[in-house]
Amino acid sequence: MTDIQDQAAAPGDPDRPAWLMKSEPDVFSFEDLRTRPGRTEPWNGVRNFQARNFMRDAMREGDLVLFYHSNCAEPGVVGLAEVASAARPDPTQFDSKSEYFDPKSSPVAPRWVLVDVRWRADLPRPVSLATLKSDLALDGLLATRPGNRLSITPVDAAHTARILALAGLAPGELARRQRP
């Protein structure tokens, strides 16, 4: 992605969605991602079929990620990352010592996948869950629908542009920030 305006130019463009990816900061935080070698980490442990299908069938290298802290004092979008790899089998499903072990999965027929996620940019300010829910321009955002508990959700271009504006990023500003 060369410019956030490319993404905002076609609301709902299925070829370049953004993704809201949730992580509990006491498990894996945006700061953790920033300090990883290459600022990249496998997004493992997803054990929901719909979230898995998003990673497997729809995510593409270079897609924007809105990194969201959940289950904390102030949940919300706290930073930007990008999908850094195609989906591949999540090795934790095969490790009997892992909390993500799945005895129904095998290397011949893996059930779960992961993608690598790479730090992209800090936000000038986080966008809280309360703001995501109360901003009328974000009506219909999947992540804020009652009962939604998915850890990964697509975000259309119009919602992405609005969230970035609420975070203090002007159109085109993301492209001017250095990539890692």
Backbone as ProteinMPNN parsed JSONL, in Angstrom:
{"seq_chain_A": "MTDIQDQAAAPGDPDRPAWLMKSEPDVFSFEDLRTRPGRTEPWNGVRNFQARNFMRDAMREGDLVLFYHSNCAEPGVVGLAEVASAARPDPTQFDSKSEYFDPKSSPVAPRWVLVDVRWRADLPRPVSLATLKSDLALDGLLATRPGNRLSITPVDAAHTARILALAGLAPGELARRQRP", "coords_chain_A": {"N_chain_A": [[0.853, -1.169, 0.0], [0.702, 2.07, -0.962], [-0.356, 4.475, -0.213], [-2.612, 5.733, 2.133], [-4.832, 6.892, 1.069], [-5.295, 5.414, -1.213], [-6.581, 3.216, -0.159], [-8.812, 4.421, 0.972], [-10.094, 5.287, -1.241], [-11.802, 3.466, -2.413], [-14.364, 2.49, -0.916], [-15.177, -0.451, 0.817], [-13.836, -2.064, -0.986], [-13.053, -5.22, -1.914], [-10.583, -6.177, -2.569], [-8.558, -4.867, -1.189], [-8.826, -4.882, 1.763], [-8.826, -3.605, 5.12], [-7.838, -4.817, 8.337], [-9.094, -5.44, 11.538], [-7.43, -6.468, 14.253], [-7.451, -8.191, 17.205], [-5.823, -8.219, 20.354], [-4.951, -9.189, 23.613], [-3.347, -6.966, 25.73], [-1.76, -7.854, 27.869], [-1.05, -10.331, 27.077], [-0.054, -10.229, 24.387], [1.177, -7.345, 23.188], [0.921, -4.191, 21.359], [3.288, -2.833, 21.711], [4.961, -5.025, 22.23], [5.005, -6.136, 19.643], [6.346, -4.084, 18.257], [8.903, -4.332, 19.324], [9.838, -6.808, 18.543], [12.133, -8.951, 16.715], [12.769, -7.725, 13.512], [10.394, -6.469, 13.739], [8.189, -8.092, 13.519], [5.777, -10.701, 13.866], [4.4, -13.986, 14.215], [0.909, -14.416, 13.951], [-0.491, -16.287, 15.885], [-2.488, -18.994, 17.292], [-5.177, -18.527, 16.774], [-8.374, -19.711, 17.048], [-10.922, -19.821, 15.955], [-13.268, -20.495, 13.54], [-14.328, -18.669, 11.628], [-12.619, -16.415, 11.87], [-10.245, -17.706, 11.21], [-10.829, -18.337, 8.54], [-10.896, -15.78, 7.408], [-8.156, -15.122, 7.593], [-7.03, -17.174, 6.048], [-8.391, -17.072, 3.545], [-8.8, -14.425, 2.72], [-6.974, -12.449, 3.62], [-4.125, -10.615, 2.557], [-0.678, -10.201, 1.818], [0.626, -7.121, 2.831], [-1.803, -5.921, 3.428], [-3.474, -3.576, 5.485], [-3.393, -3.446, 9.044], [-5.339, -2.793, 11.814], [-4.349, -2.518, 14.913], [-5.621, -3.755, 17.821], [-6.198, -3.379, 21.228], [-7.626, -5.508, 23.539], [-9.817, -6.489, 26.246], [-8.887, -4.96, 28.486], [-8.08, -2.045, 30.5], [-8.597, 0.243, 28.885], [-9.882, -0.47, 26.122], [-9.209, -0.527, 22.582], [-8.198, 0.741, 19.307], [-4.803, 0.821, 18.898], [-2.504, 0.983, 17.369], [-0.781, 0.61, 14.175], [-0.318, -1.983, 11.857], [0.83, -4.393, 9.438], [-0.181, -7.036, 7.252], [2.165, -9.487, 6.827], [2.774, -11.82, 5.546], [1.678, -14.641, 3.601], [-1.044, -16.813, 4.486], [-0.347, -19.666, 6.499], [0.091, -23.016, 7.847], [-0.537, -23.08, 11.338], [1.86, -23.773, 13.616], [1.464, -24.273, 16.33], [-0.815, -25.782, 16.67], [-0.081, -28.405, 16.425], [1.53, -28.983, 18.545], [1.65, -30.641, 21.431], [2.186, -29.585, 23.907], [1.435, -26.987, 23.812], [-0.87, -24.353, 24.562], [-2.577, -23.995, 22.512], [-2.871, -26.344, 21.197], [-4.367, -28.744, 19.046], [-5.918, -31.656, 18.979], [-7.368, -32.738, 16.88], [-6.232, -31.913, 14.6], [-3.75, -32.288, 12.033], [-0.446, -32.496, 10.544], [-0.824, -33.276, 7.893], [-3.434, -32.62, 7.445], [-4.045, -29.776, 8.312], [-5.905, -27.688, 10.539], [-5.805, -25.053, 11.337], [-4.54, -21.775, 10.71], [-1.998, -19.217, 10.36], [-0.884, -15.827, 10.011], [1.924, -13.726, 9.365], [2.484, -10.722, 11.122], [3.427, -7.361, 10.82], [4.862, -4.586, 12.472], [3.82, -1.296, 11.753], [3.208, 1.505, 12.225], [3.107, 3.88, 14.887], [0.212, 5.298, 16.411], [-0.898, 8.713, 16.501], [-2.762, 9.123, 18.52], [-4.644, 6.818, 20.505], [-7.669, 5.067, 19.52], [-10.472, 4.722, 21.187], [-12.645, 2.033, 22.306], [-15.1, 3.03, 23.145], [-15.256, 5.356, 21.583], [-15.249, 4.202, 19.009], [-17.715, 2.949, 19.1], [-19.487, 5.091, 19.452], [-19.192, 6.933, 17.382], [-20.889, 8.103, 14.685], [-20.168, 7.808, 12.013], [-18.98, 5.381, 11.984], [-20.901, 3.494, 12.057], [-22.099, 0.238, 11.703], [-19.64, -0.999, 11.763], [-18.057, -4.003, 11.993], [-16.642, -5.018, 14.217], [-17.796, -3.757, 16.403], [-20.359, -4.622, 16.646], [-23.128, -5.824, 18.502], [-22.592, -8.722, 20.433], [-20.518, -9.646, 18.841], [-17.526, -11.374, 18.908], [-15.262, -11.888, 17.57], [-11.779, -12.24, 16.92], [-10.52, -11.249, 14.75], [-11.488, -9.052, 12.288], [-12.836, -7.832, 9.197], [-12.383, -4.519, 7.893], [-13.975, -1.981, 6.28], [-13.039, 0.369, 3.668], [-14.012, 3.009, 4.083], [-14.589, 3.039, 6.838], [-12.037, 2.472, 7.783], [-10.609, 4.781, 6.979], [-11.95, 6.68, 8.555], [-11.357, 5.813, 11.179], [-8.58, 6.157, 11.169], [-8.508, 8.932, 10.877], [-9.705, 9.701, 13.297], [-7.687, 8.857, 14.939], [-5.816, 10.729, 14.471], [-4.416, 10.836, 12.092], [-3.836, 12.272, 9.022], [-5.242, 12.09, 5.681], [-3.103, 10.308, 3.542], [-0.923, 10.59, 5.228], [0.031, 8.26, 6.443], [1.445, 7.002, 4.407], [3.634, 8.655, 4.225], [5.043, 8.129, 6.488], [7.813, 6.304, 7.681], [8.358, 2.975, 6.705], [9.103, -0.044, 8.513]], "CA_chain_A": [[0.0, 0.0, 0.0], [1.546, 3.244, -1.06], [-0.985, 5.656, 0.344], [-3.882, 5.396, 2.754], [-5.898, 7.348, 0.184], [-5.616, 4.297, -2.092], [-7.541, 2.389, 0.539], [-10.03, 5.185, 1.196], [-10.704, 5.635, -2.52], [-12.808, 2.492, -2.815], [-14.98, 1.876, 0.264], [-15.643, -1.81, 0.64], [-13.058, -2.766, -2.004], [-12.662, -6.502, -1.332], [-9.202, -6.5, -2.901], [-7.622, -4.248, -0.241], [-9.449, -4.555, 3.041], [-8.013, -3.513, 6.335], [-8.258, -5.823, 9.308], [-8.971, -5.132, 12.957], [-6.938, -7.68, 14.907], [-7.476, -7.969, 18.648], [-4.914, -8.94, 21.228], [-4.918, -8.694, 24.988], [-1.995, -6.42, 25.89], [-0.945, -8.619, 28.819], [-0.625, -11.536, 26.362], [0.807, -9.725, 23.315], [0.794, -5.942, 22.996], [1.493, -3.481, 20.212], [4.694, -2.595, 22.086], [5.652, -6.292, 21.991], [5.229, -6.248, 18.205], [7.369, -3.107, 17.876], [10.227, -4.731, 19.812], [10.221, -8.113, 18.005], [13.081, -8.892, 15.595], [12.086, -7.389, 12.272], [9.073, -5.926, 14.106], [7.258, -9.045, 12.916], [5.409, -11.803, 14.747], [3.299, -14.818, 13.732], [-0.363, -14.213, 14.655], [-0.88, -17.672, 16.097], [-3.461, -19.275, 18.338], [-6.566, -18.235, 16.399], [-9.139, -20.949, 17.07], [-12.29, -19.543, 15.542], [-13.271, -20.829, 12.112], [-14.542, -17.492, 10.787], [-11.366, -15.65, 11.879], [-9.3, -18.505, 10.407], [-11.171, -18.187, 7.132], [-10.424, -14.459, 6.99], [-6.708, -15.199, 7.371], [-6.728, -18.136, 4.977], [-9.017, -16.816, 2.257], [-8.961, -13.026, 2.335], [-5.819, -11.597, 3.927], [-3.019, -10.613, 1.601], [0.508, -9.471, 2.249], [0.506, -5.686, 2.615], [-3.055, -5.391, 3.964], [-3.348, -2.795, 6.709], [-3.948, -4.017, 10.27], [-5.621, -1.91, 12.942], [-4.002, -3.337, 16.078], [-6.612, -3.427, 18.84], [-6.027, -3.974, 22.551], [-8.904, -5.911, 24.119], [-9.812, -7.015, 27.615], [-7.979, -4.136, 29.271], [-8.738, -0.863, 31.06], [-9.057, 1.129, 27.805], [-9.783, -1.162, 24.842], [-9.299, 0.287, 21.387], [-7.15, 0.662, 18.291], [-3.627, 1.457, 19.497], [-1.393, 1.097, 16.437], [-0.962, 0.086, 12.83], [0.583, -3.034, 11.408], [0.432, -4.888, 8.13], [-0.029, -8.465, 7.027], [3.518, -9.615, 6.284], [2.963, -13.112, 4.885], [0.482, -15.41, 3.27], [-1.436, -17.76, 5.53], [0.324, -20.968, 6.51], [-0.348, -23.747, 9.03], [-0.082, -22.623, 12.65], [2.519, -24.933, 14.227], [1.022, -24.534, 17.709], [-1.888, -26.779, 16.66], [0.528, -29.735, 16.453], [2.379, -29.073, 19.741], [0.811, -31.091, 22.552], [2.486, -28.774, 25.1], [0.932, -25.635, 23.583], [-2.269, -24.113, 24.929], [-3.334, -23.95, 21.262], [-2.85, -27.688, 20.623], [-5.648, -29.262, 18.572], [-5.708, -33.069, 18.664], [-8.066, -33.095, 15.637], [-5.449, -31.389, 13.492], [-2.518, -33.017, 11.726], [0.322, -31.824, 9.492], [-1.39, -33.623, 6.594], [-4.724, -31.921, 7.335], [-4.094, -28.748, 9.35], [-7.182, -26.967, 10.675], [-5.597, -23.664, 11.742], [-3.487, -21.059, 10.006], [-1.555, -17.937, 10.904], [-0.151, -14.918, 9.12], [2.844, -12.855, 10.081], [2.056, -9.328, 11.219], [4.583, -6.488, 10.991], [4.617, -3.23, 12.959], [3.839, -0.302, 10.683], [3.308, 2.873, 12.728], [2.373, 4.28, 16.089], [-0.835, 6.286, 16.169], [-0.773, 9.904, 17.346], [-3.583, 8.864, 19.708], [-5.469, 5.617, 20.337], [-9.103, 5.251, 19.28], [-11.079, 3.843, 22.188], [-13.856, 1.299, 21.974], [-16.225, 3.953, 23.322], [-15.299, 6.206, 20.389], [-15.658, 3.363, 17.884], [-19.151, 2.688, 19.224], [-20.316, 6.298, 19.459], [-19.017, 7.738, 16.176], [-21.912, 7.722, 13.711], [-19.529, 7.421, 10.753], [-18.523, 4.003, 12.124], [-22.059, 2.617, 12.145], [-21.919, -0.964, 10.903], [-18.317, -1.602, 11.965], [-18.29, -5.363, 12.481], [-16.031, -5.226, 15.539], [-18.6, -3.176, 17.481], [-21.715, -5.176, 16.641], [-23.443, -6.594, 19.72], [-22.363, -10.154, 20.364], [-19.331, -10.011, 18.072], [-16.362, -11.664, 19.731], [-14.18, -12.322, 16.689], [-10.488, -11.597, 17.148], [-10.117, -10.659, 13.475], [-12.639, -8.647, 11.482], [-12.516, -6.913, 8.108], [-12.797, -3.124, 8.07], [-14.046, -1.401, 4.94], [-12.172, 1.531, 3.448], [-14.576, 4.219, 4.705], [-14.372, 2.922, 8.277], [-10.594, 2.593, 8.009], [-10.248, 6.199, 6.864], [-12.493, 7.394, 9.711], [-10.579, 5.433, 12.361], [-7.281, 6.829, 11.064], [-8.736, 10.354, 11.166], [-9.908, 9.818, 14.746], [-6.375, 8.625, 15.556], [-4.969, 11.889, 14.214], [-3.658, 10.706, 10.842], [-4.453, 12.906, 7.863], [-5.102, 11.257, 4.477], [-1.764, 10.319, 2.954], [0.14, 10.667, 6.235], [0.601, 6.943, 6.681], [2.432, 6.73, 3.344], [4.846, 9.459, 4.461], [5.781, 7.571, 7.616], [8.74, 5.253, 7.259], [8.089, 1.571, 7.012], [10.236, -0.617, 9.248]], "C_chain_A": [[0.893, 1.223, 0.0], [0.942, 4.456, -0.403], [-2.324, 5.243, 0.946], [-5.043, 5.883, 1.9], [-6.252, 6.266, -0.834], [-6.691, 3.434, -1.461], [-8.861, 3.124, 0.711], [-10.764, 5.471, -0.109], [-11.828, 4.691, -2.909], [-13.418, 1.826, -1.596], [-15.51, 0.485, -0.057], [-14.892, -2.597, -0.413], [-12.567, -4.087, -1.427], [-11.22, -6.876, -1.628], [-8.201, -5.918, -1.912], [-8.329, -3.89, 1.059], [-8.392, -4.245, 4.092], [-8.597, -4.525, 7.301], [-8.104, -5.263, 10.705], [-8.598, -6.446, 13.629], [-6.764, -7.383, 16.387], [-6.435, -8.825, 19.355], [-5.005, -8.34, 22.621], [-3.505, -8.206, 25.272], [-1.146, -7.159, 26.914], [-0.499, -9.961, 28.231], [0.349, -11.165, 25.246], [0.331, -8.329, 22.958], [1.401, -5.373, 21.719], [2.966, -3.165, 20.48], [5.517, -3.869, 21.889], [5.971, -6.452, 20.504], [6.357, -5.32, 17.761], [8.768, -3.574, 18.257], [10.671, -6.117, 19.325], [11.271, -7.943, 16.912], [12.323, -8.677, 14.288], [10.715, -6.778, 12.482], [7.952, -6.786, 13.545], [7.016, -10.2, 13.872], [4.334, -12.647, 14.07], [2.052, -14.574, 14.586], [-0.968, -15.59, 14.858], [-1.979, -17.792, 17.157], [-4.897, -18.947, 17.995], [-7.304, -19.567, 16.284], [-10.632, -20.69, 16.871], [-12.322, -19.725, 14.03], [-13.468, -19.607, 11.229], [-13.286, -16.625, 10.724], [-10.297, -16.388, 11.068], [-9.556, -18.321, 8.922], [-10.765, -16.818, 6.598], [-8.933, -14.508, 6.681], [-6.395, -16.043, 6.14], [-7.191, -17.657, 3.606], [-8.975, -15.361, 1.8], [-7.75, -12.145, 2.606], [-4.741, -11.754, 2.867], [-1.861, -9.816, 2.188], [0.353, -7.999, 1.872], [-0.791, -5.093, 3.117], [-2.79, -4.677, 5.282], [-4.024, -3.505, 7.867], [-4.128, -2.901, 11.288], [-5.427, -2.771, 14.19], [-4.835, -2.862, 17.259], [-6.276, -4.136, 20.147], [-7.402, -4.264, 23.135], [-8.703, -6.375, 25.557], [-8.793, -6.288, 28.497], [-8.738, -2.893, 29.741], [-9.316, 0.05, 29.981], [-8.92, 0.407, 26.473], [-9.9, -0.194, 23.678], [-8.156, 0.037, 20.429], [-5.96, 1.463, 18.796], [-2.454, 1.628, 18.539], [-1.725, 0.475, 15.101], [0.117, -0.938, 12.515], [0.167, -3.389, 9.983], [0.596, -6.393, 8.095], [1.285, -8.64, 6.285], [3.787, -10.963, 5.622], [1.618, -13.67, 4.465], [0.174, -16.334, 4.447], [-0.674, -19.07, 5.361], [-0.128, -21.707, 7.763], [0.282, -23.188, 10.316], [0.554, -23.815, 13.365], [2.058, -25.229, 15.648], [-0.082, -25.584, 17.767], [-1.349, -28.199, 16.784], [1.335, -30.0, 17.723], [1.531, -29.418, 20.96], [1.074, -30.307, 23.836], [1.949, -27.346, 24.97], [-0.522, -25.517, 24.053], [-3.165, -24.098, 23.693], [-3.344, -25.296, 20.532], [-4.264, -28.108, 20.215], [-5.445, -30.718, 18.166], [-6.404, -33.521, 17.383], [-7.312, -32.627, 14.398], [-4.211, -32.242, 13.271], [-1.753, -32.255, 10.653], [-0.209, -32.112, 8.087], [-2.699, -32.872, 6.353], [-4.824, -30.863, 8.439], [-5.447, -28.03, 9.348], [-6.973, -25.469, 10.844], [-4.423, -23.056, 11.005], [-3.088, -19.822, 10.804], [-1.014, -17.104, 9.76], [0.862, -14.201, 9.979], [2.281, -11.447, 10.034], [3.286, -8.493, 11.53], [4.142, -5.105, 11.468], [4.725, -2.263, 11.79], [4.025, 1.103, 11.229], [2.566, 3.005, 14.054], [1.286, 5.261, 15.667], [-0.565, 7.525, 17.018], [-1.6, 9.796, 18.624], [-4.402, 7.597, 19.459], [-6.926, 6.006, 20.075], [-9.823, 4.235, 20.151], [-12.304, 3.116, 21.644], [-15.072, 2.206, 22.112], [-16.371, 4.871, 22.112], [-15.753, 5.415, 19.179], [-17.167, 3.125, 17.898], [-20.0, 3.94, 19.056], [-20.221, 7.134, 18.188], [-19.99, 7.249, 15.101], [-21.324, 7.29, 12.374], [-19.026, 5.978, 10.793], [-19.676, 3.021, 12.314], [-21.848, 1.428, 11.213], [-20.552, -1.607, 11.022], [-18.505, -2.959, 12.64], [-17.776, -5.57, 13.903], [-16.878, -4.691, 16.682], [-20.034, -3.688, 17.493], [-21.948, -5.966, 17.92], [-23.244, -8.089, 19.485], [-21.14, -10.568, 19.562], [-18.147, -10.226, 19.017], [-15.187, -12.131, 18.882], [-12.9, -11.544, 16.974], [-9.956, -10.921, 15.901], [-11.377, -10.312, 12.705], [-12.178, -7.733, 10.352], [-13.055, -5.526, 8.427], [-12.819, -2.495, 6.68], [-13.265, -0.092, 4.889], [-12.702, 2.797, 4.11], [-14.371, 4.196, 6.216], [-12.889, 3.055, 8.619], [-10.173, 4.061, 7.986], [-10.745, 6.979, 8.074], [-11.701, 7.068, 10.973], [-9.214, 6.12, 12.331], [-7.421, 8.326, 11.342], [-8.935, 10.571, 12.662], [-8.591, 9.638, 15.508], [-5.414, 9.789, 15.313], [-4.111, 11.787, 12.979], [-4.45, 11.35, 9.711], [-4.342, 11.966, 6.67], [-3.701, 11.412, 3.889], [-0.631, 10.305, 3.967], [0.799, 9.315, 6.488], [1.675, 6.616, 5.649], [3.726, 7.498, 3.588], [5.655, 8.938, 5.638], [6.646, 6.423, 7.128], [8.2, 3.903, 7.615], [9.298, 1.026, 7.738], [11.331, -1.109, 8.331]], "O_chain_A": [[1.744, 1.381, 0.875], [1.668, 5.391, -0.064], [-3.079, 4.488, 0.333], [-6.142, 5.337, 1.999], [-7.398, 6.201, -1.279], [-7.606, 2.972, -2.143], [-9.924, 2.512, 0.606], [-11.933, 5.857, -0.087], [-12.722, 5.077, -3.662], [-13.038, 0.705, -1.26], [-16.193, 0.272, -1.059], [-15.287, -3.724, -0.713], [-11.731, -4.076, -0.524], [-10.681, -7.793, -1.008], [-7.087, -6.432, -1.805], [-8.419, -2.715, 1.413], [-7.219, -4.589, 3.945], [-9.706, -5.024, 7.108], [-7.073, -4.668, 11.021], [-9.354, -7.416, 13.582], [-6.041, -6.466, 16.779], [-6.202, -9.982, 19.005], [-5.122, -7.125, 22.78], [-2.55, -8.958, 25.077], [0.081, -7.1, 26.84], [0.334, -10.65, 28.82], [1.446, -11.717, 25.166], [-0.789, -8.152, 22.48], [2.267, -5.982, 21.09], [3.792, -3.225, 19.569], [6.656, -3.798, 21.427], [7.077, -6.856, 20.145], [7.223, -5.718, 16.981], [9.731, -3.239, 17.568], [11.771, -6.558, 19.66], [11.305, -6.908, 16.246], [11.349, -9.374, 14.003], [9.958, -6.589, 11.529], [6.903, -6.281, 13.147], [7.917, -10.628, 14.593], [3.446, -12.1, 13.416], [2.14, -14.532, 15.814], [-1.846, -16.012, 14.105], [-2.34, -16.819, 17.819], [-5.769, -19.076, 18.854], [-6.905, -20.442, 15.515], [-11.478, -21.278, 17.545], [-11.487, -19.165, 13.319], [-12.838, -19.509, 10.176], [-12.919, -16.148, 9.65], [-9.535, -15.767, 10.327], [-8.621, -18.167, 8.136], [-10.334, -16.708, 5.45], [-8.488, -14.007, 5.648], [-5.586, -15.655, 5.298], [-6.476, -17.813, 2.616], [-9.103, -15.091, 0.605], [-7.526, -11.177, 1.878], [-4.479, -12.843, 2.357], [-2.059, -8.877, 2.959], [-0.004, -7.672, 0.74], [-0.892, -3.871, 3.231], [-1.978, -5.126, 6.092], [-5.092, -4.094, 7.706], [-3.193, -2.158, 11.587], [-6.243, -3.644, 14.484], [-4.76, -1.697, 17.65], [-6.091, -5.353, 20.169], [-8.247, -3.373, 23.218], [-7.584, -6.615, 26.01], [-7.959, -6.907, 29.158], [-9.91, -2.717, 29.41], [-10.416, 0.577, 30.147], [-7.948, 0.635, 25.753], [-10.591, 0.821, 23.761], [-7.263, -0.767, 20.695], [-6.09, 2.652, 19.089], [-1.503, 2.344, 18.855], [-2.793, -0.106, 14.91], [1.288, -0.776, 12.859], [-0.726, -2.77, 9.404], [1.414, -6.957, 8.822], [1.505, -8.022, 5.243], [4.907, -11.223, 5.183], [0.566, -13.223, 4.921], [1.031, -16.595, 5.29], [-0.398, -19.517, 4.247], [-0.684, -21.082, 8.666], [1.471, -22.871, 10.36], [-0.145, -24.774, 13.69], [2.248, -26.347, 16.125], [-0.271, -26.216, 18.806], [-2.074, -29.102, 17.201], [1.776, -31.127, 17.95], [0.782, -28.578, 21.459], [0.265, -30.359, 24.762], [2.008, -26.578, 25.93], [-1.299, -26.467, 23.951], [-4.387, -24.18, 23.816], [-3.775, -25.377, 19.381], [-5.23, -27.863, 20.937], [-4.86, -30.988, 17.118], [-6.071, -34.578, 16.847], [-7.718, -32.918, 13.273], [-3.686, -32.845, 14.207], [-2.34, -31.453, 9.927], [-0.061, -31.284, 7.189], [-3.035, -32.532, 5.219], [-5.591, -31.026, 9.389], [-6.046, -27.798, 8.297], [-7.868, -24.686, 10.527], [-3.437, -23.731, 10.711], [-3.742, -19.439, 11.774], [-0.724, -17.618, 8.68], [0.681, -14.08, 11.19], [1.681, -11.033, 9.042], [4.093, -8.854, 12.387], [3.187, -4.528, 10.948], [5.608, -2.393, 10.943], [4.901, 1.831, 10.763], [1.557, 2.346, 14.303], [1.435, 5.972, 14.672], [-0.06, 7.409, 18.135], [-1.206, 10.303, 19.675], [-4.808, 7.333, 18.327], [-7.351, 7.123, 20.371], [-9.788, 3.035, 19.881], [-12.91, 3.532, 20.656], [-15.98, 2.155, 21.282], [-17.487, 5.135, 21.665], [-16.564, 5.906, 18.394], [-17.814, 3.101, 16.851], [-21.125, 3.856, 18.564], [-21.092, 7.968, 17.941], [-19.911, 6.101, 14.665], [-21.929, 6.481, 11.672], [-18.684, 5.412, 9.754], [-19.466, 1.865, 12.683], [-21.461, 1.604, 10.058], [-20.321, -2.665, 10.437], [-19.054, -3.039, 13.739], [-18.43, -6.239, 14.704], [-16.705, -5.121, 17.823], [-20.844, -3.217, 18.292], [-21.066, -6.695, 18.372], [-23.675, -8.64, 18.471], [-20.756, -11.737, 19.599], [-17.818, -9.356, 19.824], [-14.228, -12.701, 19.402], [-12.936, -10.342, 17.236], [-9.037, -10.106, 15.982], [-12.237, -11.167, 12.491], [-11.243, -6.951, 10.523], [-14.05, -5.378, 9.135], [-11.804, -2.478, 5.985], [-12.886, 0.472, 5.915], [-11.92, 3.582, 4.646], [-14.019, 5.215, 6.81], [-12.529, 3.673, 9.621], [-9.461, 4.521, 8.879], [-10.037, 7.853, 8.573], [-11.404, 7.967, 11.759], [-8.746, 6.611, 13.358], [-6.549, 8.922, 11.972], [-8.394, 11.52, 13.23], [-8.409, 10.198, 16.589], [-4.325, 9.828, 15.885], [-3.169, 12.563, 12.818], [-5.607, 11.0, 9.479], [-3.443, 11.126, 6.637], [-3.189, 12.524, 3.761], [0.514, 10.035, 3.603], [2.006, 9.247, 6.721], [2.698, 6.019, 5.982], [4.8, 7.039, 3.199], [6.832, 9.272, 5.774], [6.238, 5.658, 6.254], [7.649, 3.703, 8.697], [10.399, 1.56, 7.604], [12.349, -1.616, 8.802]]}, "name": "protein", "num_of_chains": 1, "seq": "MTDIQDQAAAPGDPDRPAWLMKSEPDVFSFEDLRTRPGRTEPWNGVRNFQARNFMRDAMREGDLVLFYHSNCAEPGVVGLAEVASAARPDPTQFDSKSEYFDPKSSPVAPRWVLVDVRWRADLPRPVSLATLKSDLALDGLLATRPGNRLSITPVDAAHTARILALAGLAPGELARRQRP"}
